[in-house]
Amino acid sequence: MEPKEWLFESEGDIRKAKILFKGNAFDGSVFYAQQSAEKSLKAVIIFLKKRLIRTHDLLLLSRMVDLPENLLRKAVLLNPYYTTSRYPGVIKKRITLSETKVAINYAEEVFKWCKEKIETSK
């Protein structure tokens, strides 16, 4: 897949996160926020012609693309949503409305940086 295809999927995940947010399905919303950030980072990895690895670890992916420190911290905060939002017994607390808003915002920031990185480096 091409980087633009990964970005297209990432943008779709942000849309899904917002739809689920409006329906108060915060667990699904944060999951899609995490997925958006993951796919955005993988788009840049592919663009940079680095070896794409199978991982959901946003810290590792962020380091592979030299994500700026302020965004790296935000991406890392999205990391747990891959599992905590999906598996029984993993979630320790209910995911709140404000937490979900932050997750969507962070995913959008990572997406924007990744998209700009690809578009301005052509």
WOZI-V277224 format. One record per residue. N is the residue number from 1. RES is the residue in one letter. SS is DSSP state (a for helix, b for strand, c for the rest). Layout:
# WOZI-V277224
N,RES,SS  N,RES,SS
This chain:
# WOZI-V277224
1,M,c  2,E,c  3,P,a  4,K,a  5,E,a  6,W,a  7,L,a  8,F,a  9,E,a  10,S,a  11,E,a  12,G,a  13,D,a  14,I,a  15,R,a  16,K,a  17,A,a  18,K,a  19,I,a  20,L,a  21,F,a  22,K,a  23,G,c  24,N,c  25,A,c  26,F,a  27,D,a  28,G,a  29,S,a  30,V,a  31,F,a  32,Y,a  33,A,a  34,Q,a  35,Q,a  36,S,a  37,A,a  38,E,a  39,K,a  40,S,a  41,L,a  42,K,a  43,A,a  44,V,a  45,I,a  46,I,a  47,F,a  48,L,c  49,K,c  50,K,c  51,R,c  52,L,c  53,I,c  54,R,c  55,T,c  56,H,c  57,D,c  58,L,a  59,L,a  60,L,a  61,L,a  62,S,a  63,R,a  64,M,a  65,V,c  66,D,c  67,L,c  68,P,c  69,E,a  70,N,a  71,L,a  72,L,a  73,R,a  74,K,a  75,A,a  76,V,a  77,L,a  78,L,a  79,N,c  80,P,c  81,Y,a  82,Y,a  83,T,a  84,T,a  85,S,c  86,R,c  87,Y,c  88,P,c  89,G,c  90,V,c  91,I,c  92,K,c  93,K,c  94,R,c  95,I,c  96,T,c  97,L,a  98,S,a  99,E,a  100,T,a  101,K,a  102,V,a  103,A,a  104,I,a  105,N,a  106,Y,a  107,A,a  108,E,a  109,E,a  110,V,a  111,F,a  112,K,a  113,W,a  114,C,a  115,K,a  116,E,a  117,K,a  118,I,a  119,E,a  120,T,a  121,S,c  122,K,c
